Amino acid sequence: MEERQQVQITFSGGALASFGYSVLFLILFLCILPGGWGAAMLLLWWTGHMVFADGTRIAFEGRPGRVWVLFAVLALLAYLPTLATLGLAHGGRTDFLKLVLTLCLIPFEAALKLPIYRWIIAGIRLEPGGSPRFVATYPAYLGWVLFLGVSFLTVIGWAWVAVAMLRWFCRNIEADNYSVAFTGTGWGLLWRSLVWVLGMVCLIPIPWVLRSQYAWWTGHLLLVRHATPMEQAFPAPPVYV
């Protein structure tokens, strides 16, 4: 039987840093061209504050020069519904047109985000463990994106769909000697989201809200190490005290 070791992960970043790096990424993304560099800085900081219970070291080595075009096009698509309705009278018809354009752009945004996710996962390096791979297909990813969008009509059901999507995401991360799992629950995400929204509305707690978000997502990631064929064939002898 294959031996597995579950490794808990915690987040050690501070509230002000969480706010600073999040705002920096948002500004660079909205500036279109430097969005990829903003993402790389955010990921470098985030992974640098992941603490593994077994002492595993993690680093982000992704080069933004490989994906900056994807981030730029993604930012342009985010502006497109507003740009397309410039000059039109404000009202229900204009808002409906924006909504239709936003929905029509979903497949194109998914086509851009999938290679970005592959870049992110491939840029992560664990010691020991090496770099993982993200092997999800476009139809499956698009299906989850559409399912999540529809789930918001249920008001609360989106939380369970979001958690299920994250579990699917983790199942599609492949590595030689480990896998990744997500242990969060829909209920846990739902009530925390209500608290996060209240904190955002109050403005002052925003840095602590962002820090709480990073800590929750990170704290529910689980690294599952698998014994190598050599370790299975020659297990370590028991230690007697």
N, C-alpha and C positions, 0 to 999 in steps of 0.2 A: 504493500500500500504506500502511495506517495505521501511523504511527510510534508507538512505545511507549517509555516510559522507566520502568524499574524502580527504585523508591526503597526502600532498606533502612531499617528502623526498629530502634532500640535503646532499652533501658530504663535510665534513670539514677537511679531511686529507690534509697534505702538500705534496709538490712535492718530497722532499728528502725521506720522509717516504714511499711514493708510490714506489719510485725506490728501496729502501732498502728491503722492504718486498717482492716485486715482484722478485728481484734477489735472495733473500734468498730462496723463494719457488722453483725457477728454479734450483738452485744448489742442494737443498735437493732432488728434484724430480729426477734429473739426477744421484744422488748417489743411487737411487733405493729404498733402505730400509727406509730411513727417509722421504720419500715423503709425507706420511700422516701427519706427524708432521709439515712439512712446510706448507701444505694446512691449517691445523688448526690454525697456527699462523697468516697466511694471512687473513683468515676469521675472526678471533678474532679482528684483527686490523681494517679490513674493516667495520664490523658491528659496532665496537666501534666508528666509525666516520660517522655513518648515523644519521642525525638529522631529526626528525619528527616534522611537523608543529604543531601537537597537544600535543607535549610533551611525546609521546610514547617512552618507553625505549626498547632497543634491545640489546641482548647479544648472543654470539655464545657459546654453551655448548657441541658441538660435541666432542667425545673422539676419537682421531686418532688411538688408539689401536684396534678399531673395523674395520677399513678399510685400515690399512697400507698394508695388503697383496694385496688389489685391486690396490692401487697406485704402488706397486712394480711390479706387473705383467703388469700394463699399461706402466710403464717405460721400461720394458724389450721388450714389443711389439714395442715400439718406436725405440729401437735399432735393432730389428730383421732384417729389410730389409738390413741394412748396414752390420750386422754380416753375413748374408747369402751370401753376395756377396764379402766377403773378399777373396783376392787372385785372383779375376777375373780381367781381363784387363779392364782398363777404356775405355768407349766408349758407343755407342748407345745401344748395347745389354744389357750391365750391367745396364744402367739407365732404360731401359725398364723393366728389371727383377725387379729392385727396385720398380718401379711404380706398377707392377702387384702384388707384395707382399704387398705393402702398401694398395692397393685396397682390396685385399683378407682379410686383417686384420680388415677392417672397422667393420664388424658385431661383431667380438670379442671385439674390443675396445668399441663399443656401449654397449655390454653386461656388461662390467666393469664399464663404466661411469654411467649407469642408477642407480645402487645401491649407487654409490658415491653421485650422486645428491640427492637421497633419504636421505642419511646420512646428507648432508649439510642442506637440508630444515628442517629435523627433529631436527637438532642441534640448529636451530634459535629459540630464545624465545623472545616474545614480552610481555611487561607489560604496559597496560593490553592486554590480547589476547592469551597468551600461545604459544605452538609450533604448526606449521602447518605440513601438510603432502604432499608429492609429489606422486601423484597417476597415473602418466603416465605409459602406457604399453610399453613393448619392441618393438613390431611391429610398433607402431606409432612413437616412438623415432627414430628407425632405418630408417623409411621412411623419416623423416625430415632431418636426417643426410645425407642420399643419395641425397635428393632433393637439399640440400645446396651445396653439392659437385658438382653436375651437374650444378648448377646455376653459378658457377665460370666460366664456358665456355662462358657465356654471357658477361663477363668482368665487367658489372655494375649491372646486375640483382641480384647478390648475396646479395646486401644490403637489398633489399626488402624481399628476402627470409629469411635472418637472422632476420629481425624485426618480420616477421610473425611467425618464429619459437619461438622467445622470447615471443610473445603474447600467443602462444600455451602453452609454458612452464608455464607461469604465470597462465593460465586457469586451469592447472592441479595441482596447489597448493591449497589445501583445509585446512580450519580452521573453528572453530566453529562460530565465530562472525565477520570474515573479509575475504576478498579476496585480491588478488594482480593483478594489471594490468600493462602493459607496454605501454607507450605512445609515444615512439620514432618512427620516420619515416624513410623510406628507403633513401630518399634524404638527411635527416640530417645525417644519418650514412655514406653515400657515400662521401659527401664532407669533413666531418671530418676525414674519413679514409685517404683521400688524404693528408690532412694536417698532420695527425699523421705519415704517411709514410715519408713525407719530413722531419719532425722533427727527426725521427729515423735515417734517412740517415745522418743528420747533427751532430748526436751523442750528442753534448752538451745539446740540449733541451730535451733529453730522459726523465729525471725526470718529466718535466712539461707535456710531452706527456702522460706519464702514469697517472699523476694526472688528466689530462683532460679526459682520458678514464674512470677512476673510477667515476669522477664527472658526465660524460654524462650518463653512464649506471645507476648510482644511481639516478640521477635527473629525469630520465624517468620511474622510478618505482613509482607506485601509490598504496597506501594502502586504500582499500575501506572498511570502517566499516559498519556492518549491525546491525540494532537495534535488541536486544535480544527479545524473546517473552514477557518477563516481561516489557521491555521498551515500546514495542508496545501496550501492554494492559494498561499500566499506564504511558502515556507520561508525561514528565515534564511540569508543568504549565507554561504559558507564564509569562514573567517578564516585568512589566510595570515600566517605569522610569518617 
